[in-house]
Structure formats: structure tokens, C-alpha cells
Amino acid sequence: MKKLVSLLLVLLVFTGTASAADLSPDVRSAILVDAASGKILYQENIDTPMPPASMTKMMTEYLVLEAIKDKTITWDDIVTTSDYGFFLGRYGGSRVFLNEKERRTVRELYEAMAIYSANDATAMLAEHIASTETAFVELMNEKGQELGMKDSNFITSTGLPRNILSDYAPPISLGEQVMSARDAAILARELINTFPEALKIASTPKAVFRQGEDDQVEMINWNWMLPGLWYELEGVDGLKTGYTEAAGNCFTGTAKRGNIRLISVVMGAKSKEHRFKATKELLEYGFEAFTVEKIAKKGDTIKGYEKTKVLKGKKLEVPVEVAEDISLMVKRDSKIEKVVSLTTVEAPVKKGQVIGSVAFDSESDYLREKDKQDTEINMVAVEEIEKASLIIRLFRGIKNFFLGLF
């Protein structure tokens, strides 16, 4: 027998002045997310697939770092530039001018990709992992599905459009390169949470490719919000810009202040400057309007739900408590709800046995359903309840029978 009890309660009330209604990023799509939980703090047209330009490289970064973690490649592997890499070194937008048959390490190429958005370096990493870019694109799309990116399709490792790739253009059958703002935020969150080292490289304002050689290239990070660059903003340490004619100016940014890290995505901004101004507006709103609060801690009880019924036990009730700590991003002037669900259990009951749950913030939007589910924590039994003997259960049954008559 199971009984589900649900209650909506006001948990916290905060006051504040910042409002999402005051935001006007003026872009095709935008999203602001809490990096820890995946909670959406602001959204505008976030599920429309659009050309992502070089924000595509976040997926290439993810797969490179995953391959290094899995030891299928190493930072010190030597990569020899192919004809495709040489072509991109001459015609591929942002690039480090890789020469034909030039040999560079995975680390050098990764830094060129993450700091300078070098398309030639990016494609060579893709070929190093999967032999061909086409095969690497299959890995990109597989990983996107695995991460829950429902509105994305990859056809190149770089984000370059088909029409500038000449003989190296991907087949029409692969479709178009697209990604939604939600998917870009999912990807960015997975990248920096799974591989924190990605931020160490992405946050480098300036570096030099082929340092000390005759043809060295000074790489100034396209993320102009980093320290020392033109649109410097407190806490910004990533992540990836992008531009093509079809995409407009795009930027997936991230910043950390105190115990809060935010991720923002803007797509289709009117200019390089505009994408940073829109990002600043989103990030400043997030840091002003939201805070992280400890909502519950291990051992807490929920008023009105201190116990649940036990069938066939020596005791007819068992005390319950919260199984773990939980902190949550909350808006300063919002009401956070909780939903408590307890189950009637049958003896024997073990101490620590899960017999219910409490879900917080169930009305808010999250990047994925599983992110919302992560805000739900278990309620557990505080003590052990042994099963009652057959005689005790028999007498209880008789007692309940006669009480029912009256």
C-alpha cells in the first residue's frame, strides 16, 4: 500500500529590485543559466536552431579533452598538417597559418583553437582523433544526443559554413550546422563542469603560436571580456565567440563571482561589441537578482511531514528526515516552493531507508528535465522498525475492526 502526500509550501521570500522585464539584449536568442544546477534565469527564443559559427568549437574542445582523459590521445601527440589543414590556414577565417606538413602538438593546436578560434588547428585536432572530419562530425552529433542537445546538428568541427570550404565542403546530405541557445548552454555547462581545465586555457587573454619562430602568431583572445581586454568584466573567464554572416555575432560567456557561476549565450548580435554588451547585461542581472541559499541540510525535518505510516511494524510510524544538504540558486524577490512526497512503508524498515522525497523549485525552468530532477532529494527513515509478530498484527486487526463499527 502506498500513499502519496503532496504539499506546496512557501519556503523562502527574498526582496530585490532587478527584473528580467528590464532586460533588452536585442539579439535573436539569449539565455542565462546557473552553471551549478542548470536553472534558467533568463530566456528568449532559446529553442530555435541557428547557425552557431565558432561556438561549435566547444564540442570539439569537449571531445579533445575527453580523448585525453580516456588516454586515446595525449597533449604531447604530434599532429601533421593535412591538405585540409593547409587549406584552412590560407582561407579559413581565424587561423594560425598552418603550413603543409607542419608538425604541432595537440596542446599547441588546442590552445590555438580555444584562445584564437583557429580553424586550421581545430580541423587538425578533429582529424587526429577520428582520421577525417566527417568521422569526427559523427562523434560530435553522437555526443550532442548523449548530452541532451535536441536542437543541434554538426557538419564541421569548426562551425565554418559549407560555402567557403570549396572542395572540402561537407556533403549536402549532412544538413546544416545549427545549435539552439539552450543547447549551447548545455554544452558549455557540460564542458566546464566535466573539464575545468577548459577554463584555464579559455581564460588566457593573449598567447603566441610558434613562439620564438620566424612565423610566430600573436593570439589575442576573441573574448574581449577577459582581464586586460576591451570589454573586461569582473569574473569573466570564458568561453567561446563566433561569427559568420548567417550567424551574426555570437558568444557563450561564463563568469564567476563568489560562489556563483553563470553561463550566458547570445546569438545573432549586430556586432562584436553588441554581443559583449548584451552578455554584460545578462551577467550583471544574474549576479544582482539571484543568490545561492542552503535550502535544506542533512537531518532536517519538514514541518507536517516528520513521520510516515508503517504497516505490519512494531511501531506504526517512523520518523523521517532529509538525507543530504542542498543549495539552490534563488531569485531574491521570489517564492521557492517545495513538494513533499512520503510513502507508507511495510515493516521491516531499515535506518536510512528511502521512503519519500522533497522537490524544490519545481515550477522553475531548467536546461534539461534531469537537471530539475537533481533538485529533488531523498527523505529517509531515522530509525529501524522491526516487523510485528503475527499475534500483535491479529489483535490490531480485531481492534481496528471493532473501532470501525463505531
Phi, psi and omega per residue, in radians:
M1 nan 2.330 3.124
K2 -2.299 2.438 3.127
K3 -2.225 2.168 -3.131
L4 -1.751 2.152 3.139
V5 -2.037 2.155 -3.127
S6 -2.185 2.458 -3.132
L7 -2.540 2.320 3.043
L8 -1.719 2.112 -3.111
L9 -2.206 2.557 2.985
V10 -1.332 2.153 -3.092
L11 -1.752 -0.859 -3.073
L12 -2.399 2.545 3.047
V13 -2.253 2.176 -3.131
F14 -2.104 2.766 3.059
T15 -2.047 2.538 3.140
G16 -2.929 3.028 -3.061
T17 -2.018 -0.464 -3.075
A18 -1.202 2.457 -3.123
S19 -2.393 2.456 3.093
A20 -1.092 -0.470 3.134
A21 -1.125 -0.373 -3.132
D22 -1.439 -0.193 -3.094
L23 -1.363 2.483 3.056
S24 -2.572 1.230 -3.097
P25 -1.141 -0.397 3.065
D26 0.983 0.936 3.083
V27 -2.304 2.993 -3.115
R28 -1.190 -0.660 3.073
S29 -2.680 2.675 -3.118
A30 -2.722 2.603 3.092
I31 -2.610 2.568 3.048
L32 -2.277 2.284 -2.971
V33 -2.375 2.520 2.931
D34 -1.331 2.092 -3.058
A35 -1.146 -0.533 -3.083
A36 -1.236 -0.777 -3.001
S37 -1.885 -0.349 -3.025
G38 1.444 0.191 3.121
K39 -1.236 2.332 -3.140
I40 -1.494 2.142 -3.096
L41 -1.742 -0.410 3.079
Y42 -2.718 2.509 3.122
Q43 -2.628 2.509 3.077
E44 -2.630 1.913 3.072
N45 0.975 0.862 -2.939
I46 -1.510 -0.155 -3.082
D47 -1.922 0.211 3.099
T48 -1.544 2.100 3.112
P49 -1.174 2.279 -3.137
M50 -2.394 2.769 3.047
P51 -1.049 2.234 -3.078
P52 -1.674 -0.117 -3.094
A53 0.922 -2.408 -3.016
S54 -1.316 -0.065 2.981
M55 -1.090 -0.324 3.005
T56 -0.895 -0.614 -3.037
K57 -1.098 -0.295 3.054
M58 -1.043 -0.640 3.109
M59 -1.226 -0.693 3.080
T60 -1.096 -0.730 3.088
E61 -1.029 -0.796 -3.128
Y62 -1.010 -0.835 -3.074
L63 -1.206 -0.589 3.080
V64 -1.154 -0.837 -3.125
L65 -1.140 -0.607 3.082
E66 -1.154 -0.722 3.123
A67 -1.132 -0.647 3.085
I68 -1.175 -0.744 3.097
K69 -1.065 -0.701 -3.134
D70 -1.397 -0.067 3.101
K71 1.134 0.467 3.009
T72 -1.460 -0.381 2.972
I73 -2.425 2.950 3.077
T74 -2.273 2.851 3.102
W75 -1.069 -0.469 -3.047
D76 -1.662 0.012 3.065
D77 -0.955 2.475 3.069
I78 -1.654 2.258 3.136
V79 -1.995 2.225 3.133
T80 -1.687 2.226 -3.084
T81 -1.126 2.223 3.114
S82 -1.544 3.120 3.076
D83 -1.043 -0.654 3.133
Y84 -1.136 -0.783 3.100
G85 -1.084 -0.691 3.107
F86 -1.127 -0.708 3.096
F87 -1.056 -0.828 -3.137
L88 -1.167 -0.481 3.075
G89 -1.200 -0.251 3.123
R90 -1.890 -0.545 -3.011
Y91 -2.270 0.174 -2.919
G92 -1.757 0.704 3.098
G93 1.140 -2.282 3.088
S94 -1.141 2.269 -3.027
R95 -2.832 2.875 3.082
V96 -1.959 0.289 3.004
F97 1.014 0.915 3.081
L98 -1.053 2.342 3.119
N99 -1.558 2.763 3.126
E100 -1.043 2.229 -3.141
K101 1.192 0.179 3.100
E102 -1.113 2.441 -3.080
R103 -1.921 2.155 -3.140
R104 -2.413 2.695 3.137
T105 -1.365 2.797 3.048
V106 -1.003 -0.705 -3.133
R107 -1.081 -0.781 3.133
E108 -1.067 -0.763 -3.108
L109 -1.214 -0.665 3.126
Y110 -1.121 -0.776 3.124
E111 -1.076 -0.694 3.104
A112 -1.114 -0.639 3.117
M113 -1.243 -0.849 -3.004
A114 -1.330 -0.567 -3.102
I115 -1.588 -0.772 -2.961
Y116 -1.960 0.005 -3.138
S117 0.984 0.636 -3.072
A118 -1.215 2.057 -3.093
N119 -1.232 -0.640 3.135
D120 -1.148 -0.740 3.110
A121 -1.121 -0.702 -3.123
T122 -1.080 -0.838 -3.112
A123 -1.108 -0.593 3.133
M124 -1.229 -0.576 3.038
L125 -1.153 -0.721 3.105
A126 -1.053 -0.787 3.133
E127 -1.169 -0.606 3.142
H128 -1.127 -0.619 -3.121
I129 -1.406 -0.722 -2.966
A130 -2.165 0.173 3.120
S131 1.340 -0.787 3.087
T132 -2.308 2.732 3.102
E133 -1.149 -0.618 3.128
T134 -1.036 -0.767 3.111
A135 -1.168 -0.637 3.123
F136 -1.157 -0.661 3.113
V137 -1.054 -0.631 3.069
E138 -1.050 -0.728 3.100
L139 -1.121 -0.680 3.124
M140 -1.058 -0.823 -3.116
N141 -1.204 -0.628 3.073
E142 -1.103 -0.771 -3.141
K143 -1.156 -0.664 3.096
G144 -1.032 -0.766 3.098
Q145 -1.120 -0.705 3.138
E146 -1.096 -0.632 -3.113
L147 -1.440 -0.121 3.134
G148 1.554 0.419 3.107
M149 -1.515 1.759 -2.977
K150 -1.578 -0.239 -3.044
D151 -2.180 0.784 -3.115
S152 -2.328 2.625 3.012
N153 -2.610 2.225 -3.116
F154 -1.880 2.399 3.071
I155 -2.210 -0.260 3.022
T156 -2.422 2.804 3.118
S157 -1.376 -0.252 -2.973
T158 -1.826 -0.479 -2.993
G159 1.619 -0.013 3.098
L160 -1.135 2.454 3.124
P161 -1.269 2.675 -3.096
R162 -1.003 -0.622 -2.959
N163 -1.251 -0.164 3.113
I164 -1.875 0.096 -3.031
L165 -1.721 0.048 3.013
S166 0.907 -2.252 -3.097
D167 -1.202 -0.211 -3.109
Y168 -1.707 0.149 -3.124
A169 -1.144 2.425 3.093
P170 -1.180 2.682 -3.108
P171 -1.106 2.605 3.139
I172 -1.006 -0.542 -3.085
S173 -1.063 -0.335 3.141
L174 -1.356 -0.159 3.136
G175 1.450 -2.671 -3.103
E176 -1.965 2.707 3.096
Q177 -1.424 1.996 -3.117
V178 -2.476 2.737 3.053
M179 -2.787 2.428 3.079
S180 -1.506 2.869 3.091
A181 -1.104 -0.677 3.090
R182 -1.036 -0.809 -3.124
D183 -1.132 -0.655 3.092
A184 -1.084 -0.682 3.109
A185 -1.201 -0.699 3.059
I186 -1.018 -0.845 -3.105
L187 -1.106 -0.803 3.136
A188 -1.063 -0.756 -3.125
R189 -1.108 -0.783 3.121
E190 -1.127 -0.679 -3.120
L191 -1.090 -0.905 -3.027
I192 -1.380 -0.461 3.100
N193 -1.381 -0.595 3.139
T194 -1.437 -0.653 -3.078
F195 -2.254 1.382 -3.126
P196 -1.004 -0.411 3.123
E197 -1.124 -0.324 3.103
A198 -1.059 -0.634 -3.131
L199 -1.258 -0.567 3.135
K200 -1.035 -0.681 3.140
I201 -1.425 -0.771 -3.101
A202 -1.094 -0.421 -3.096
S203 -1.537 0.087 3.128
T204 -1.338 1.998 -3.087
P205 -1.189 -0.662 -3.087
K206 -2.526 2.561 3.073
A207 -2.704 3.018 -3.138
V208 -2.234 2.254 3.059
F209 -1.629 2.355 -3.035
R210 1.066 0.713 -3.069
Q211 -0.980 2.301 3.137
G212 1.522 -0.128 3.111
E213 -1.656 2.870 -3.061
D214 -1.082 -0.586 -3.068
D215 -1.895 0.664 3.130
Q216 -1.129 2.652 -3.110
V217 -2.137 2.143 3.046
E218 -1.372 2.179 -3.096
M219 -1.889 1.894 3.016
I220 -1.695 2.180 -3.070
N221 -1.010 2.340 3.115
W222 -1.242 -0.217 3.043
N223 -1.438 1.640 -3.044
W224 -1.392 0.148 3.094
M225 -1.661 0.004 3.128
L226 -1.307 2.789 -3.139
P227 -0.945 2.304 3.090
G228 1.541 -0.144 3.130
L229 -1.763 -3.141 -2.839
W230 -1.150 -0.584 -3.099
Y231 -2.037 0.647 -3.105
E232 -0.863 2.339 3.110
L233 -2.391 2.390 -3.088
E234 -0.922 2.226 3.024
G235 1.574 -0.234 -3.077
V236 -1.230 2.258 3.104
D237 -2.457 0.344 3.090
G238 3.123 3.019 0.386
L239 -2.541 -0.935 -3.087
K240 -2.719 2.223 3.048
T241 -1.628 3.030 3.048
G242 -2.886 2.592 3.040
Y243 -2.712 2.282 2.800
T244 -2.497 2.925 3.135
E245 -1.050 -0.707 -3.117
A246 -1.280 -0.629 -3.071
A247 -1.417 -0.458 -2.936
G248 1.272 -2.827 3.140
N249 -1.632 2.215 -3.068
C250 -2.183 2.740 3.094
F251 -2.801 2.180 2.929
T252 -1.762 1.939 -3.097
G253 -1.936 2.790 3.015
T254 -2.589 2.540 -3.133
A255 -2.568 2.614 3.105
K256 -2.232 2.276 3.021
R257 -2.336 2.128 -3.086
G258 1.070 -2.237 -3.128
N259 -1.724 0.283 -3.132
I260 -2.006 2.223 2.961
R261 -2.072 2.266 3.121
L262 -1.984 2.659 3.019
I263 -2.164 2.279 3.085
S264 -2.157 2.623 3.031
V265 -2.346 2.247 2.963
V266 -2.174 2.374 -3.138
M267 -2.258 2.412 3.092
G268 1.355 0.591 3.044
A269 -1.280 2.750 -3.009
K270 -1.342 -0.384 -3.090
S271 -2.757 2.954 3.062
K272 -1.019 -0.781 -3.119
E273 -1.105 -0.706 -3.095
H274 -1.103 -0.677 -3.109
R275 -1.129 -0.562 3.116
F276 -1.362 -0.625 3.081
K277 -1.145 -0.723 3.110
A278 -1.148 -0.699 3.107
T279 -1.112 -0.749 3.108
K280 -1.039 -0.752 -3.136
E281 -1.054 -0.762 3.140
L282 -1.151 -0.832 -3.080
L283 -1.146 -0.759 3.139
E284 -1.110 -0.676 3.065
Y285 -1.048 -0.803 -3.116
G286 -1.066 -0.802 -3.110
F287 -1.224 -0.509 3.132
E288 -1.388 -0.708 -2.950
A289 -1.580 -0.292 -3.025
F290 -2.156 2.739 3.074
T291 -2.568 2.803 3.081
V292 -1.764 2.208 3.139
E293 -2.164 2.529 2.987
K294 -1.340 1.943 -3.059
I295 -1.428 -0.656 3.138
A296 -2.687 2.716 3.079
K297 -2.250 2.750 -3.120
K298 -0.953 2.287 3.134
G299 1.670 -0.152 3.083
D300 -1.128 2.635 2.948
T301 -1.949 2.685 3.123
I302 -1.801 2.150 -3.083
K303 -0.980 2.241 -3.118
G304 1.578 -0.159 -3.110
Y305 -2.344 0.708 -3.117
E306 -1.310 -0.350 -3.102
K307 -2.468 2.834 2.976
T308 -2.394 2.776 -3.058
K309 -1.282 2.571 3.081
V310 -2.142 2.223 3.094
L311 -1.625 2.413 3.037
K312 1.125 0.389 -3.126
G313 -1.769 2.816 3.036
K314 -1.092 -0.568 2.979
K315 -1.951 2.616 -3.056
L316 -1.631 -0.090 3.114
E317 -2.461 2.693 3.059
V318 -2.287 2.326 3.070
P319 -1.179 2.564 -3.138
V320 -2.249 2.714 -3.142
E321 -2.580 2.900 3.100
V322 -1.256 2.373 -2.999
A323 -1.459 -0.354 -3.049
E324 -2.747 2.864 3.055
D325 -1.256 2.614 2.985
I326 -2.545 2.284 3.025
S327 -1.980 2.595 -3.031
L328 -2.491 2.495 3.007
M329 -1.280 2.138 -3.107
V330 -2.270 2.542 3.077
K331 -1.346 2.431 -2.999
R332 -1.114 -0.485 -3.114
D333 -1.980 0.470 -3.089
S334 -1.939 2.915 3.060
K335 -1.874 2.161 3.141
I336 -1.711 2.245 -3.093
E337 -1.751 2.738 3.013
K338 -2.331 2.563 3.091
V339 -2.115 2.062 -3.127
V340 -1.752 2.270 3.109
S341 -2.225 2.053 3.103
L342 -2.064 2.552 -3.126
T343 -1.985 2.324 2.979
T344 -1.171 2.239 -3.046
V345 -2.003 2.800 3.128
E346 -1.876 2.328 3.117
A347 -1.138 2.633 0.094
P348 -1.384 2.597 3.102
V349 -2.000 2.285 3.129
K350 -1.627 2.572 3.043
K351 -1.094 2.287 -3.109
G352 1.539 -0.022 3.129
Q353 -1.155 2.358 3.128
V354 -1.292 2.155 -3.128
I355 -2.327 0.301 3.094
G356 2.986 -3.006 -3.121
S357 -2.683 2.831 2.997
V358 -2.320 2.171 -3.119
A359 -1.874 2.303 3.137
F360 -1.885 2.584 2.954
D361 1.053 0.614 -3.034
S362 -1.204 -0.257 -3.135
E363 -1.540 -0.189 -3.121
S364 -1.402 2.799 3.089
D365 -1.626 2.463 3.082
Y366 -2.212 2.829 -3.108
L367 -1.012 -0.762 -3.126
R368 -2.379 2.765 3.127
E369 -1.055 -0.654 -3.116
K370 -1.168 -0.487 3.077
D371 -1.176 -0.691 3.086
K372 -1.143 -0.699 -3.131
Q373 -1.105 -0.463 3.140
D374 -1.202 -0.261 3.082
T375 -1.453 -0.048 3.109
E376 -1.619 2.255 -3.135
I377 -2.133 2.745 -3.050
N378 -1.365 2.598 2.904
M379 -1.851 2.346 -3.033
V380 -2.230 2.781 3.108
A381 -1.250 2.390 -3.124
V382 -1.425 -0.492 -3.080
E383 -2.468 2.949 3.123
E384 -1.523 2.395 3.081
I385 -2.123 2.050 3.134
E386 -1.399 2.772 3.105
K387 -1.293 2.374 3.122
A388 -1.269 2.675 3.112
S389 -1.194 2.855 -3.132
L390 -1.075 -0.652 -3.120
I391 -1.145 -0.792 3.132
I392 -1.076 -0.736 -3.132
R393 -1.152 -0.617 3.132
L394 -1.141 -0.817 3.132
F395 -1.116 -0.658 3.074
R396 -1.072 -0.718 3.138
G397 -1.092 -0.745 3.121
I398 -1.124 -0.783 3.136
K399 -1.027 -0.831 -3.133
N400 -1.099 -0.598 3.130
F401 -1.083 -0.864 -3.095
F402 -1.232 -0.599 3.072
L403 -1.115 -0.579 3.134
G404 -1.193 -0.456 3.137
L405 -1.246 -0.468 -3.062
F406 -1.930 nan nan
